Amino acid sequence: NAGVTQTPKFRVLKTGQSMTLLCAQDMNHEYMYWYRQDPGMGLRLIHYSVGEGTTAKGEVPDGYNVSRLKKQNFLLGLESAAPSQTSVYFCASRDPMEHSPLHFGNGTRLTVT
Amino acid sequence: AQTVTQSQPEMSVQEAETVTLSCTYDTSESDYYLFWYKQPPSRQMILVIRQEAYKQQNATENRFSVNFQKAAKSFSLKISDSQLGDAAMYFCAYRTQGGSEKLVFGKGMKLTVNP
C-alpha cells in the first residue's frame, strides 16, 4: 500500500527558478493538502483541495500555486523560488468523514539558494 | 481564528517511565476534533491518537492516552511505559467539525527518551 507519495524527496533550486512538487495518493481520498514545516513554526497550510478541480488558499499561500486535475494527484508549484521558501513540504490526504485523520507523505526538503 | 499552543518545546523521560505532553487550544466552536501526531527522525507524520470533542470519554490507544478537558480547552497526551522508539517530535492539532477543512497544528514538542 503506497498511501501518499511525494516526489521528489529532495531538491535544490536557485532563486527565481520554478518547480512542481507532485503528490499522489491511492486511497481515493477526496481531500488533499499541502503544508510546509519550518523549525519552531509547526506545520502551516499552504493550499488545499476538497475535490477534483477545486482548490482553496490556506494560511500561507503567497508564492505558490496548486492544481488538482485528477482526484489522486495534487500539484504544488513555485513559479519563482525565493530563499524564504526553503522548507520541508508535506502533502496529506483524507476522506470526507468528519473524524478521519490526515495521511501524510514523507515530505520534500526544498532548499532555495 | 483557532490556535493551538504547545508550551513546552522539549521534554525528556526515562525509558519505562510515564510522561505527559501538554496542549491547549483556543476556539469558540463546540464541536471539533483533536489529534496528536508523532514525527520521528524519519520525518514521517504518524497519527498517535484522536479525540472527538462531543465524547466525554478520553481516548486511549495502547500506551497512549489523553486527558481532554473541554472547559479548560486542554488536550494532553500521556505516554506510559516510554520506549526508545517514542523519541520524536509530537504535534497537537485541531480541526473544526464541518465547514472548514483545515487542520491547525501546534509548533511541536521534542521528546527525548533516555535509556
Interface residues (C-beta under 8 A of the other chain):
Chain A: Y31 Y33 Y35 G40 M41 G42 L43 R44 L45 Y48 V50 G58 E59 V88 F90 A92 E98 H99 P101 L102 F104 N106 G107
Chain B: P9 Y33 F35 S42 R43 Q44 M45 I46 L47 R50 E52 F91 Q97 G98 E101 K102 L103 V104 F105 G106 K107 G108
